[in-house]
Amino acid sequence: GTRAQDGPSSIGQSRLPSTGKRTSLHPMRLASPLLLLVAAAGPTCAFKWMNNIKMPTMVDIRNKRVAEQLFGDKKLVVITGTSSGLGRKTARALLRTGKYHVVGAVRDLDKMAVIAEIDEFDKSLFTPMELELNSFESVQKFCDQLTEWKAAKPIDRLICNAAVYQPSLPYAKWSVDGHEQQMQINFLSHFLLISKLLPDLAKAPDPRCILVGSVTGNDNTVGGGGVYPIADLKQLEGLKLGAKNPISMFDGYNFIGAKAYKDSKLCLMMLSNILHDKYNKQTGIAFSSIYPGCIAESPLFREKRPWFRKYFPIFMKFITGGFVGEEEAGMRLFQVAHDPRCAKSGVYWSWNGGPREGRGDVALEQDGQILGGGGAGGGWDSIYENDQSDKVLDTERSAALFKYSTIITGAMWPAANQPKSPCPTLVVVGAMTDFVNAKEEAKRMQPNPGMVGGSTIMGGIGKAADTLVGGTAGRVLRLAQRKLLGEVPDEAKSGSFQTEKGLEASAPKKSRLRRLFSRLRRGRKSSNDAESKLARAQSELETKLATALAAELDGVATNQLAVNEASAERSSIPTEARMLEVLADYNATKTAALVA
């Protein structure tokens, strides 16, 4: 019953849960890691503070006042599964610091009220809310209720802890939505929950999203890779088909309860990594997973047979040394939510126990001293960044898991974009650039030999956009670009794969600037000048055609005369017929030329 470590709010002192004694750390040894964390956070949050810049409304002002009255300077933490086991002890540790307001997301509010009374939760700092992870609709209702209740207060910590373990039955039990219960409660509903709360979580100054993993989902250990069944999603055939009754397993094969649990923990650890890759830099949220140790006496094993519940804790305590009590496991999860060192993203946290305690904060760097995680003892400073298995680090399978889980849950994820500066000048320039780029790209998509992507409709869009801009912004930008970049070098026109015809086609043409000035000068001339020019052109064309006709007719006549003299015939019929053909060709040519 000792008070939770207010230290490690002051990280210079820490209390070992097993002994209660304190270890002192020199301030200078702590300064370097903290300074590195601050330096690393700088580029990440460069424009983050600008994301929420907007003119406040009366509703915004009211919500802010309500949030200040409710929470003061307390951080807001949301934990799933606070009515028993690991979540219960973690909530207790957070509340005892007096620095957090905890929302306990539970399915049984009556049971939660009894637990809160037994553990003497500070009711002014603890708010239970109903959340049935067996139902996606319940997740949606919980998020709506939470958003309305907390007003303008952002969420500082989201801890996805709740889980069920159903290893005994030879058949699957189904959720409200028709999915295998372990996969929905442990993974899919938490997946949806994170997507709903992510935008609000990003508004906090030091946000963290913590997913409780397991050694059983990490097959590079004895606990995860040495005990059948082993977590393995294979090619996600079951998930791709919806993972809905009667499809019980994400890998698409037959149901095994213990494997479904392990697969769900593997999914959570993979999710932590892909969320880190997609959202850490642009939101500042630290995504991490943890393994607090084997809590062999946890209610998690309530569906195991009595003999197992009796002897399994003994086996873990005296044979493997991997046993951890609920109290100590709760302190470990509390540490990841509280310790400044755990603000790092993309990490799988574990603890070394037993005789390796008291090594100081250098345990984070000294990999040679790390022999394996999970055992009891070790205290605050036994935390370290554990290795993840190849399956957890499989980025392609993680991307597929994210994609199909999004489809199944209906999750709406924010775009994974970097924060943009709200500077008006940059916004205007960016909009113009995007328009010109889209127009040019659309023109590039016009049908041509070798083009196999997209639709031919894009070519029409390009033409329409080209007509719209005319000789305005797009032309000015291209002119400026051409003047700045200069002419295309000859080397670029004479590649080894360039044909002679291509070279002729790519020969330098009259510059666009000169053509523009020519058009401007032509536009200033009167309509009379244009008509006069057209008349002269027609006259010149008729003269040329008449000359050509005379030459053609003379040639026909001369040729026919020579033929007649040779054959001693004086008939003029062939000559007249040929002249009529030439005259018909002349009229057709003249008409076409004048139209052109």
Order of alpha helices (4+ residues) and beta strands (2+ residues): beta-beta-alpha-alpha-beta-alpha-beta-alpha-beta-alpha-beta-alpha-beta-alpha-alpha-alpha-beta-alpha-alpha-beta-beta-alpha-alpha-alpha-alpha-alpha-alpha-alpha-alpha-alpha
